[in-house]
Each structure stands twice: as C-alpha cells, then as structure tokens.
Amino acid sequence: MAKWLVCQKQKGEGCDYTIGCGMRYDVVEAESLDAAIEQTIWPEGRDECSALMYGDGEAIIEILVVPWQEVRMVNVAKRLVEIEEREAVMQEAEAEYVEYLRLKEKFGC
C-alpha cells in the first residue's frame, strides 16, 4: 500500500491566514491515487458525510495529493545556521563599509 500526502484547503483563509487556518495535511495509505482521493473525500465511506464540508459549513475547495516518495523533508535547523552565518558576514561587511566611509571622510580620499 502506498502513502500519499494530502493537503486540503477550505474556502477562505480560515480564522488566521498567517498560521494556516483553513489548511489540513494528512498522510493517507491507499492502493492508488484514486483510492487516496476517495478516502480523503469519503473517510467513513460513501454512506457517511463527505469530508468536503466542515461542521461549520466551510467547504473544502482544493485538495492536493502528492505521492509520499516525492515529498522532501527540509532540514530547517541546517538552513537556519546557514542564514545566521550569512547574516553575520553581511553585518561584518556593513561594519567595514561604515568604517571605510568614516576613514574616507576623515582623510579626504
């Protein structure tokens, strides 16, 4: 059985778009893409309510299904270290430039 990453987006932005309200992510195990979609829309089977409607009436307007083997995890900690190192280099360069401008003005070069 294959794994699928399922992303669902409701109509509108939810209560707070900055934190992803109105978005839901699940990992679904299914034999095929069609089965993953079916399981996403009808999690309790077709005899039950469709998952396309929340209890508050906000409809799901978009579903994205990605094969799990295509999903790539990002090493966020490593990226943050790279960003911090780059920012340190930029700050040092800026300080050197400010010093250069100060000396240029002082010595009139």
Secondary structure, DSSP 4 states (H G I P E B T S, - for coil): -EEEEEEEEESS--S-GGGTTTEEEEEEEESSHHHHHHHHH-TT-TTS--TTB-TTSPBEEEEEEEEGGG-----HHHHHHHHHHHHHHHHHHHHHHHHHHHHHHHHT-
